[in-house]
Amino acid sequence: MKRIGIYGGSFDPIHWGHLLAAQAAYEELSLDRLFFVPASRSPFKPERRPLAAEQRLRLIRLALAGSDGFEVCESELQATGVSFTINTVRRFAGEHPDAELICLVGADHVGTLPEWKDAEVLSQVASFAVIPRPGLPGRRPPDSFDCRWLRGWPIELSSSEIRERIRHGKSIRRMVDPAVADAILSDGLYQDG
């Protein structure tokens, strides 16, 4: 049975923390493929408007260039409104009926899984790999969800921190892939609020 990883998020912008978590999941879970699924709008930050979809997609593709096993799925960006994991998982289940689906979730969100849209169904159709965050105590996953903690290489880095550094004219060179940094700087992305 194939094992497919689903890594949803805003990726606004994608950074080394995302890439290291993906690599850890790919290796530790013996995934056949791992899909980055950028959200149109995150249910965790519904008031925040991310960078335009085509710009985020370009940055993700730059970051993933040459990475075997990693792909981008644009389905959530083509949908309108808030992106919900259950919709993504149902789509993947339909496209890959014989695959085991494993969703990546940050340690800061694992405790909220029972509150996610159609949580009971979600717990039956996918398992979860929890991405640890430095300084964040390991929260116990809900009993109804099949969760495994990744060991990986957790680093304390966030997209909001990167956006803030850009607004203040600080370097992001060692926080993101060099091609991503070049694109952000050359296109003047994230300069405004």
Secondary structure, 3 states (H helix, E strand, C coil): CCEEEEEEECCCCCCHHHHHHHHHHHHHCCCCEEEEEECCCCCCCCCCCCCCHHHHHHHHHHHHCCCCCEEECCHHHHCCCCCCHHHHHHHHHHHCCCCEEEEEEECCCHHHHHHCCCHHHHHHHCEEEEECCCCCCCCCCCCCCCEEECCCCCCCCCHHHHHHHHHCCCCCCCCCCHHHHHHHHHHCCCCCC
